[in-house]
Amino acid sequence: MNSETLFYIIIAIIMIDFIIDKILDALNAKHFDDPIPSELSDVYDPEEYEKSQNYKKERFKFGLITSSFSVLLTLAFLFFEGFAWVDQIARSITDQPILIALIFFGIIMLGSDIIMTPFSWYSTFVIEEKYGFNKTTKKTFVLDKLKGLAMSSILGGGILALIIWFYQIAGKDFWWLAWILIAVFSIFMNMFYAKLIVPLFNKQTPLEEGSLRSKIEDYAKKVGFQLDNIFVIDGSKRSTKANAYFSGFGKEKRITLFDTLINDLEEEEIVAVLAHEVGHYKKKHILVNLSVSVLTTGLTLWLLSLFVGSPVLSEALSVAQPSFHIGLIAFGLLYSPISEITGLIMNYISRKFEYQADNYAKSTYKAERLISSLKKLSRNTLSNLTPHKAYIFVHYSHPSLLQRYRNLKDGL
């Protein structure tokens, strides 16, 4: 296969992916005005439902503009040999392969972030603000951007530098070393993300003694779940939307509650949400997801090792001198269909895991309390109660609210 053919295959992949995604968005949007299922009739009153409809439609239109702009920018970069231009800039600064790659990706990452920042700004300070969700200050927005770029540079740059070094010393066998590196890093981050990374962006405090903590501890004791670390995170500094999550293993395991969750739900509803999270741990979903992620990474790196050194990959992006970083870009674009398939599989597994966690909460606590919490959370985020089935299949990592309601009600 010559480089010109490969170039147009890349273009076709980008366009097909975009078209399929927009078709799914359009199908989903057609159901925005569907009547609310009778089981969920108490989620919205007429005024709230109208507000949710407007919010969904506005997010749909904005998503169409943003994704179209992003695709056009990518196509322009390909047709006008943007990757070759950035590669030349990097090579004019140094002739050291690792530094060339770091500069190359640094320019692309910074340029992309600067170009897309107005869209992120509009989303946060216009749309989210309009519907009462945004609590982010302009200072926090800018600081988040700077911290995110710094973390990407340090962590992402460090891992990339090591992988290229492995490639230099091991050739095509570099993928073994890279796989071990990324696997160790993934496990480490899963263990210590809440302790090391979250504090850079949010304040975490132990849940204070009182009725809520006592109910959580009583439940944990009842199901034989050792829980010493219960934290509250100041999610309200950015948004009114609520969440809770489980992280870590062994002594490092912790449950984190958003302060918005505590404000929005009653205590027994919060315990029901935590029972769902405990269900994920008891069913070993976290370990399974981590294992699948590590295996998928290994497969991806192995495939990368077969093609990354091919001159045709670099030539397809109009770069005459083959290099690891250009090969990585071309491979990433070509790998997109496989990535979509693995994403579909992972979403399917994730939805199954959500049902299992819901069932665990139903069997060990109170299904009605979990149902009422899910309804409140859906109402407070103006979520879509009538998503298209195809959209759920492709994009949802969780079942829809109606699906979860019917599953929780089954057998009661």
N, C-alpha and C positions, 0 to 999 in steps of 0.2 A: 504494500500500500504506500503510495507516495504522500508527501506532506500536504499537497493541495486537497486531495481526497479527505485526508484526516481533518484538515481545517473545516471543510464543509460538513463533516460528520459532527464536529464540535458545535457548529452553528445550528445544525438540525436538532441536536440534543437539547440545546438551550431553548430553542423555539418550541419544540414539542412539549418540554417540561412546563414552559410558560403557558401554552395554550390549554393543556390539561388542567393546570392549576386554576386558570381563569374560568374554564367551563364548570369546574367544581364550585368555585365561588359564586358563579351565576346561578347554578342549581340551588345552592344553599340560600341565596338571596331571594329566590322565588317563593321560599317558604316563610319569609319573615312575617308575612301578614296572615299566616294560617291561624285558625282559632286555637286557643290554648287547650291542651288535653284536659278532660274533666278532672283527672287525678291531680292536676297542678293548678286548678282554677283559683286556689287561695294564695298563689305566689304573688300575683300582681293585682292591684285594683285597677280600674280603667285608666286612671291618670298615669300610674306607674307603667302600665303596659304600653301606652302611647309613647312614653319617654324611652322605654327599652327599644321600641320599634325604631324611633328616630336615631337612637345611639347605634344600633346595628347597621342601619342604612348609611349613616355617616362614616362609620368605620369601614364599611364595604367600599364606598366610593374612594375614601382616602387610601385604602389598601391597593385598589386598582391603580391609582395614580402613582403610588410609591413603587409598586412592583414593576409597572410599565417603564418608569424612569430608570430603575435599576437594570432591567434587561436591555434597554436601549443603550445605556452607558456601557454595559459589558460588550454588546455587539460593536459599538463604536470603537471600543478599546481593541477589539480583535481585528476589525477591518482596517483601522488606521495604525496598526502595528504598535499599540501602546506598550505591550510587554517588552518588545525589542527596545523601545525608547527608554523605559525605566532600567532595563538591563544595561544599556549603554551608559546611563548616568552612574549606576553602581560601579561599573568597570572603570569609569574615569576617575573614581575616587581611590580605588584599591585594586590590586590584582590577586588578593587572597580570597579563595573560593568561599570560605565561611563568612567572611565580612561582606563579600559581594551579595550573598544570599540574604544576610541580615539587613543590609541597606535596601535591597530590592523589595523585600517584603515590608520593611518599615515604611518605605515611600508609598507602596500600595495601600497598606493599612491606614496610614495617616491621611492620605488623599481621600480614600473612601469614606473615612469617618468625617472629614471636613465637609465633603459633598453631601453626605446623608444627614448631617446634624440639623439642618433646617427642617427636615421632615420629622425628625425626632422631637425637635422643639415644638413644632406645630401640634404634633400628637399629644404632647404633654401639657402645653400651656394654652392650647385652644380647645381641642376636642375633650380631653380628660377634664380640663378645667370647666368647660361648659356644662358637663353632666355631673359635676360635683365630686369627681374622684381625685383630682390632683391636689396633693399637699406639698409637692416638691417646690422648693424655692429656686430661684435662678442660680443662687450660689451653690446649692446642693447639686443642681443639674450639671454645672460646670465642673465642680469637684469630682462628681461621679465619672464624668468623661475623662478627666485627667488621671484619676486613679485607675480606671479601666485600661487606658492606654499604657500606663506605667506597668501594670500587672501583665498585660499582654506582651510588652516588650521584654520584661524580665523573665517571666515563666515561659512564654511561648518562644521567645528568642533563645533562651538557654537550651530548651529541648531541641529546637531546630538546629542549633549549633552542634549539639552532641550527635544528632542523627546524621548530619553531613559529615562530621568527623568519623563516625562509624562507617559511612559509605566510602570515605577515603582510605580507610585502613582495611576494610573487609570486602569491598566491592559489592557484588550482588548478595552476599551473605549478610549484609548490614541489617537486614530486616529482623534477624533474630535478636541482635543487640538492641535495636530500636524498640522491638516488641517488649523486651524485658524492662527497658527504661520506662516506657509509657505505662506498662502494667503496674510497676512499682509506684510510679507517680499517681496513677488513678487510685490505687488502694490507699496511699498516703493522704490524698486529698479527701477521699471519702471518710477517712478516719478523723482528720483534723481541720477540715474546711471551716466548720463552725467556730473552731477555736482560733484559727490563724487568719482566715480571709474575711469572714463576716464582720469582725470588729473594725475592719478598715472602712466599712460602709455604714454599719449600724451599731447601735448600742444594745448590748444584751445584759439582762439582769436576772438573777434567780427569781423564780416565782415566789412571792412572799407567802409567809405562813398565813393560813386562813381556811375558810370553808372550801374554796376551789382546790387548793393544794391537797387538803385532806381527802376530798372526794377522788382526786386523781390517784393519790397514794393508796387509798383503800381499794380502788379498782385494780391497780397494778399488783397489789398483794394478792388479791382474789385470783388473778389469772397466772400468778407465779412469774411476774415480770419485774426484775429488779430495775428500779428507776430512781437514780440518785440525782440526775441532772434534768431539771425542768426550768427552761429559760423563757423569758418574755423579750421579744425584739420590738424595737420602735418602728414598726412598719408604717405607722401613721405619719412619719416625717416625709413620706413620698406619696402615699396613696391611702384612700379609705378602704381599699380592697383588703380582705382578710385571708389569712392562710395559717397553716400549721404544718410542720414537717419533722421527720425523724432522720437522724444522721448518726454515723459512727457505729463502732462495734465494741463489744466488751465494756470495759470501764469508760470508754470514750463515748458510749452511746448517750444520746440526749434527745429530748423532745423540745422543740421550739415553738412557742405560740406567738403569733402576731398580737400586738396590743389591740389592734382593731378587732380581732377575733374575740377577745375577752369582752370588748365593749358591745359587740353585736349579738353575742349568743348568751343564753342562760348557762349556768354552771353545768347542769346535767347534759346539755347539748355539747358543751366543750368536751366533757368526759367521753361522750359518744364519738366525737371526732377523733379523740386520742385512742379510743378503742379500735377504730379503723386503722390508725397508724401502727398500733401495737400488732394488729393483725398482719400487716405487711412484714413486721419483724418475725413474728411467730411462724409465718408461712415461708420464711427465708427468701422473700421477694428481693430484698436488697442484695443478698449474695448472688442470687440468680441473675439479676440485672447486671451486676458488676462482672460476673463471669462471662455472660454473653457479650458484654461490651469489650472485654479483654480479648475474647476469641475473634470477634468481628474485627478488632484492630489488627490482630495477627494476620487474618486473611487479607485485609486491605494492604498491609505492609508487604506481604508476600507478593501480591499482584503488582504492587508498585516496584518491587525489586526486579520483576521480569521486564518492565518497560522503561523505567526512569532513565536508563542510560542510552536509549535509542535516539539517534540524531533526528529521526523523523518527527518525534514529539517536539523538539525545539524548533525545527524548521516549520512545523505547522503553525507556530506562533511567530514566524518570521524572524527567528533568532538563529543566526548562522552557527554560532559556537555552542555546542551542547553543554548543558550544565544541569546539576541536580535540581536547582530551584525552578528552572524553566520546565524541566521534565515533570516536576511535582505539580506545577500549575496545569499543564496539559492533561496529566493523568487525572487530576481532580475533576476537571471538566468532563472527561470521558467516563469517569467512574460514577457520575451522577445517576444514571439509570439503576445501577446496582445499589447505590445508596438509597434510592427511593424504595426499592424492593425490601431491603433490610429494614428501612423505616416503617414500612407497612407491617412487616412481621413483628417488629418491636412494639408498635402501637396495639396490634392485636393481642399480644402477650400482656401488655400493660393493662388493657381493658379487662382481660380475664383476671389479672391480679387484683384489680379494683373490686370486682365482684366478690372475690375470695375474702378480701379485707372487710368488705361490707358484711359478708356472711359471718365473719368472725365477730364483728362488733354486734351483729344481731343475736348471735348465740351466747355472747358473754356479757352483753349489757342491754341496751334498750333500742330496738329498731325504730320505734316512733321518735325517739330523741334524735337519732341520726337523720331520719327523714326531715324532721322540722329544722335541723341545722342546715341541711343541704338546701332546703327551700329558702331559708333566710339568706344564705350566702349567695344563692342564685339571684334573689331579688336585689340584694345590695350591690351586685355587680352588673345588673341589667342584662343578665345572660340570655342567650337564645334558647327558648324552650321548644322550638320546633325545627331543629337542624335536619338537613337532608341526610338520608342514610348513607349515601356515597361519600358525603363530606365527613361524616363520623368515621367511616371505614378508613379513609385516607389520613385525616388530620387529628382525630381525637385520641389522646392517650388515656382518657377516661370515658366511660359510657356517658350517654346523655343523662340529664336529670330524670327524665321519664323512665329510661331503662333501669336506672338505679332504684327509683321508687318502686317499680314493679317487681324487681328482684327482692328488695327488702320486704315488700308486702307479701310475697309468695310464702305460703305456709303459716302466716299469722292468723 
